[in-house]
Amino acid sequence: MLNIVQPNICFIGSSNLSLALIGGLVLKGFQREKINLIEEVKFENQIILKQKQHEVKKADIVVLLLDPKDLKAILAPIKKMVS
């Protein structure tokens, strides 16, 4: 990848698609430290939720790879950070 400033990217949802996208970014030279992956099950525990909200807040790009039925419940705690 070019010598440019890389954004922080946060993937929410641990589907095969998110893993493939992350793998492709890393193969192309994207820094692993700039990528966060949050599994949707992590949003059920309130302590972990606070930690994950911090990861979402520092992200420049948030990629949602979720089932449509899960979107509302998972977006509720992070809604203000991604709008």
C-alpha positions as CSV (number, residue, x, y, z in Angstrom):
1,M,0.0,0.0,0.0
2,L,1.2,3.5,-0.6
3,N,3.0,5.5,2.1
4,I,-0.1,7.4,3.2
5,V,-1.9,7.9,6.5
6,Q,-4.2,4.9,6.9
7,P,-7.6,5.3,8.6
8,N,-8.7,3.3,11.6
9,I,-11.4,0.9,10.4
10,C,-13.8,-0.9,12.7
11,F,-15.7,-3.9,11.3
12,I,-18.9,-4.9,13.2
13,G,-20.0,-8.5,12.6
14,S,-17.7,-11.5,12.3
15,S,-19.1,-12.9,9.0
16,N,-16.9,-14.6,6.4
17,L,-17.2,-11.3,4.4
18,S,-15.6,-9.2,7.1
19,L,-12.8,-11.7,7.6
20,A,-12.2,-11.8,3.8
21,L,-12.1,-7.9,3.7
22,I,-9.7,-7.7,6.6
23,G,-7.5,-10.4,5.1
24,G,-7.4,-8.5,1.8
25,L,-6.5,-5.2,3.5
26,V,-3.7,-6.9,5.4
27,L,-2.4,-8.6,2.2
28,K,-2.3,-5.2,0.5
29,G,-0.2,-3.8,3.3
30,F,-2.8,-2.2,5.6
31,Q,-1.5,-2.0,9.2
32,R,-3.2,-4.6,11.4
33,E,-3.2,-2.1,14.3
34,K,-5.6,0.1,12.3
35,I,-8.2,-2.6,12.0
36,N,-10.7,-3.6,14.7
37,L,-13.2,-6.4,14.5
38,I,-16.2,-6.5,16.9
39,E,-18.3,-9.6,17.0
40,E,-22.0,-8.8,17.5
41,V,-22.2,-11.0,20.6
42,K,-19.9,-8.6,22.4
43,F,-22.7,-6.0,22.6
44,E,-24.7,-8.1,25.0
45,N,-22.2,-7.7,28.0
46,Q,-22.3,-4.1,29.4
47,I,-18.6,-4.0,30.5
48,I,-17.4,-5.2,27.1
49,L,-19.9,-2.8,25.4
50,K,-18.1,0.2,27.0
51,Q,-14.8,-1.0,25.6
52,K,-16.2,-1.6,22.2
53,Q,-17.8,1.8,22.1
54,H,-14.4,3.3,22.5
55,E,-13.1,1.3,19.5
56,V,-16.1,2.6,17.4
57,K,-15.5,6.1,18.6
58,K,-11.8,6.2,17.5
59,A,-12.6,4.6,14.1
60,D,-12.5,6.7,11.0
61,I,-14.6,4.1,9.1
62,V,-17.2,1.8,10.5
63,V,-18.2,-1.2,8.3
64,L,-21.5,-3.0,9.4
65,L,-21.7,-6.6,8.2
66,L,-24.7,-7.8,10.1
67,D,-27.9,-9.6,9.5
68,P,-30.7,-7.1,9.0
69,K,-32.6,-8.6,12.0
70,D,-29.7,-7.7,14.3
71,L,-29.1,-4.1,13.0
72,K,-31.4,-2.3,15.3
73,A,-30.2,-3.9,18.6
74,I,-26.6,-3.5,17.7
75,L,-26.8,0.0,16.4
76,A,-28.7,1.3,19.4
77,P,-25.7,1.6,21.8
78,I,-23.4,3.1,19.1
79,K,-25.9,5.2,17.2
80,K,-24.6,8.6,18.3
81,M,-21.0,7.7,17.4
82,V,-21.6,6.6,13.9
83,S,-24.1,9.3,12.7
